[in-house]
Each structure stands twice: as C-alpha cells, then as structure tokens.
Amino acid sequence: MSDRNEALAQHLKTFAPLNDKDISEAQPYWKPRKIHKGDFFNMQKMVCNDLGLVMKGIFRIYYREPEGKEDKNIFFFSENQFVVSFRSFVSRNPCWYFIEAMEDSEIYFISYQDLNRLYDSHPNWAKFGRLLAESFFSIAQTRTEEFIFFSHEQRYLRLLKEHPNIIERIPAYHISSYLGITNPSLSRMRKRIEGKKDEK
C-alpha cells in the first residue's frame, strides 16, 4: 500500500469503525485526483456526484449571486477533511455552490453510487454514512449558530483553530467574505488580536 493509500486508510479508520477488510474491499472505489488552483471540485447548478477527502490543499465553498458581482464564502475544507456539497450529494439535486481549489490540491474521492454500494454491502460503511451525515449536520448548524451567537473575532479565532495557517495560505479578502466583514475590518481585528498576544 502506498503512503497516500495508507494515509487514506488511516483517516477513514479514525473517522469510522472500519476494519482492514472494510478498507481493502473499498480501496478500488476511492480514486486519487489532483485539482489545480482555481479549478473546481463541483460547480454551481450541477449535482455533486463525489465525496472527496482532502489529502493536500484547501477548498472554499462559495455562493455566487445571479448578477455575478460578489462571491460569498460559506465554508473552507483543508487537509484530512471531507469536501462535498452534502445536500446535493444525498438529494441528487443541483448544488447551490461552487467548490474551488485555492491551492494545487490532492484528494481521494468516491462516487455517490460506489459509496451507496458500500453502504448496502458493509455494515461498517453504513455506520460511516451515518457519521458523515452527523458531521455535516454539525458543520452546517455550527456555522449558523456562529453568526447568531459569536462575534466576528470569535468566529475568526475558531476559523484559525480549524484551519491553521489559513491566513498565510489564501488571500485575506476570502477570510473577510467568510466572516461577513470588510478587508479593513479584518486587518484591524488581526492587529487587535496580535496586540492582545503581545500583552500576555
């Protein structure tokens, strides 16, 4: 097994109660894919047919307004996270978002059809599906609650905790869009946070 395959197997085992047999029989379904910076994992108005696991790189999920004047970043996915438009993936309806690579990225992906074959034939993969659904429900609800209960600064700090070094990896205006603030506001907030660190 290659190092990449080993890393895939390890992450899948960490995420769900999968044994060596489960992993081995699923291996042919998980395929490697390189996605260049600026290319798309999935497009708006298209059904999301694949579930990806990010091995290297970072992706943004964003909504583009019909007039095309502004993109609104909704989520980021980086190493060891699953990337998918989950609602589209499970409902088989067109996706409302674009999913774009923000760096040259590498993923493993599995199609909806192949994943459902595993659900039907392997009890542990069915558990994987339940855990996957719970995970994306939690991601979506947390994102909603952050806007209701947390300040911009708290949301920024939570973003850094989930995606270390993201501020060095992507342009700041993408962070501003995710937080729902302007670039100057983000710059002031970062200076304020750094100032607090220096005081300690």
N, C-alpha and C positions, 0 to 999 in steps of 0.2 A: 504494500500500500504506500503511495507517495505521501510526502509530507503534507501536501494540500488535502489529500483524501483523509489522512489521519486527523488533521485539524477539523475537517468537516465532521467526521465520525465523533470526535471528542465533544464538539459543540452540541451535536444532536443528542448525545448521551447525557450531557449536562442539562439540556433543556427538558428532556422527557425520559421516562423509564424504558429506554430501548436497549436491547442486548445485542451481542455480536451478530447473532443470526438475523435480527431485525435490520441491522445496519448493512450487513452483507447482501441481503436479498433486495434492499432498496438502492444499493450503490449504482446499479445501471440507470436508475431513473434520475439521479442527481448529476447534472451536467455542468462543466465549467464554462464560464463566459467572461470575456473581457469587454468592458464598456468604457470607451474613451470619454474624457472630459467633454461635457456638452452634449453627449449622446443620451438617449432615453432608454430607461428600463420599460416604461409604459407611457402611452400618450393619452391626453385628454380625449374623451368621446370614444375610446377603444376599450373593449373588455380586457381586464388584466388577467392573462392566462397563466402566469407563472408566479411562484413564490420563490424569492431569492434569499440567500444568506450571504451577507457581505463579508468577504474574506479580507479585502483591502479596498480602501476608498471611503467616500462619503456621498450620500444622495440627499436630494431635497425633494419633498412632495410639495407642489405648489399649485394654486388655482390661478388661472389667467382670466381676467374679466373679458366679456364678449367684445368690448371695444379694443382690447389688446393693449391698453395703456399701462397697466400695472399688474405685476405678479405678486401674489400673497403667499408667502411660505407658511406651510401648515406643520410639517414635521421634517426632521432630519433623521437619517439612518446611517450609522457608521459600522466599524468592524464588529463582527460577532452579533449583529442584529439582523432580524429578518426584514426584508424590504418587499412591500406589496401594497397595492390598494385593496385592503381586505374586503371592503363591502362589495367592490366589483368582482373580486376573485370568487367569493362564495355565492353571490347572487347571479353572476353571469350577465350583469347589466353593465353598460358603458361606464367607464371611470370618469369622475368629475375632475381629476387632477392629472398633471404631468409628474413623472418621476424621472429626475435628471441626475446624471453623474456629475459631481462637482470637482472630481479628480479622476485621473485614469484609475479605473476600479476593476476589481476581480470579484466575481460572485460564483456560487453554485446555485443552480435553480432546478426546480421541479415543476412540471406542468400540473394544472388542475386535475386533468384526467388521471395522470400517474399517481398523484397523491391520493386521490379517491380510491384507486385500486388498492393502494396500501392500507387505507382505512378499512376496506372491506375484507381484506385477507389477513391482516395482522392486528390483533387486539392492542398491542402496544403502540402501533401507529395511529390507531383510533384515539388512544389517550393523547398522543402528540397533537392530534387535531383539536381536541378539547382544550388542551393547554394553550395552543396557538390562538384559538378564539378568545380565551380568557385574557391572554396577553394583549391582544389588540383592542379588546373592550376596555381594559385598564388604561392603555395608552390614550385612547380617544377620550375617556372620561376624565383622566388626569389633565389632559390639555384643556378641556372645557373648564374644569374646576380652577386651574391656574389663572385663567382670565377673570374668574369671579372673585377668588379669594386672595390672590397673591399680587404683590406689587411688581412693577417692571424689573426692579433689582432682584427680587426673589426668583422671578422666572429666569432671569439671566444666569444667576448662580446655579439654578437647577439644570439649565442647559449645559453649562460648563462641567457640571458633575457627570452628566450623562454622556457628553461628547468632549472629553479632554482635548485641549489644543484646537478646538474648532475655530477659535478666533484667529489662529495663525494659518488655518487651512483654507478658509473661504473668505471672500470679500465681506467687509463689515456691513454693507447695506443688506445682505441676506439675513444677517442676525437682526438688524433693525426691523426688517419686514416680518420676521418670525415673532418678534416681541410686540409689534404694533406701535413702534416709535420711530422718530426720525433719526438720521445719522448723527446730527449734532447732539441729540439727547443721549444716544448710546455712548458717544465719546465722553460726555460729561459724567455719565454714570460710571464708566470704566475708571475715569480719573478719581472719582469719589471712592470707589471700591479699593483702588490701589492706595489711596491716601489712608484709608482705614487700616490696611495691612501694615503700612509704614509706622502707624501709631502704636502698633502692638509690640 
